[in-house]
Amino acid sequence: MDVVDARACGDDGIGDVVLLVMRLVGVVENRVTPGSAATSYLYQVVSGTQTVGSPMPLTGLLPLAEQTTIHDWIQQGALDN
């Protein structure tokens, strides 16, 4: 299952099911762990180190410079600025 925003699934209850499944496979809790790229699912999928789901983007890994930008952003606290 690819990671999706469960809220994007609408109000028909399917979002709750998606969220539950994502929690069961351990994806939701660590999508982004501020200060820890190694445990952040976002960084794992863009660097190809994830154990659940597919790498992002599906067409191939991001260039190393872009992976590093994401890594550094997470390590610096993943601020929403």
C-alpha positions in Angstrom: 0.0 0.0 0.0 1.4 3.4 -0.9 1.2 6.1 1.8 -1.7 8.4 1.3 -3.3 11.1 3.4 -6.2 9.3 4.9 -8.2 12.6 5.2 -8.1 12.8 1.4 -10.3 9.8 1.1 -13.5 11.7 2.0 -16.1 11.3 4.7 -17.3 7.9 3.7 -15.3 6.2 6.5 -12.7 4.8 4.1 -10.1 7.3 5.4 -10.5 5.7 8.9 -9.8 2.3 7.4 -6.8 3.5 5.5 -5.4 5.2 8.6 -6.0 2.0 10.6 -4.1 -0.1 8.0 -1.3 2.4 7.9 -1.0 2.2 11.7 -1.0 -1.6 11.6 2.0 -1.6 9.2 3.8 1.0 11.3 3.7 3.8 8.7 1.7 6.6 10.2 3.6 7.2 13.4 6.9 8.0 11.8 6.0 9.7 8.5 8.2 12.6 9.6 10.0 12.4 13.0 11.5 15.9 13.5 15.2 15.5 14.2 15.5 11.9 13.0 15.6 11.3 9.3 16.5 7.7 9.9 13.2 6.9 11.5 11.1 9.2 9.2 9.1 7.3 6.6 9.3 10.2 4.2 13.1 10.1 4.1 13.1 6.3 3.9 10.9 6.3 0.8 12.9 9.0 -1.0 16.2 7.3 -0.1 15.0 3.8 -1.0 15.6 2.4 2.5 11.9 1.8 3.4 10.7 -1.6 4.5 7.0 -0.9 3.6 5.6 0.6 0.4 7.4 1.7 -2.7 10.2 4.2 -3.1 9.2 7.7 -4.2 9.0 8.8 -6.8 8.0 5.6 -8.5 10.1 6.5 -11.6 13.3 6.3 -9.6 15.0 7.7 -6.6 15.5 11.5 -6.2 18.9 12.8 -7.0 21.3 12.7 -3.9 21.2 16.5 -3.5 17.4 16.4 -3.1 17.6 13.5 -0.7 20.1 15.4 1.3 17.8 18.5 1.4 15.0 16.4 2.8 17.3 14.7 5.2 18.7 18.0 6.5 15.2 19.5 6.8 14.1 16.6 9.0 17.3 16.7 11.0 16.7 20.4 11.7 13.3 19.8 13.1 11.1 19.6 10.0 9.8 23.1 10.4 6.8 24.3 8.5 8.2 27.5 7.2 
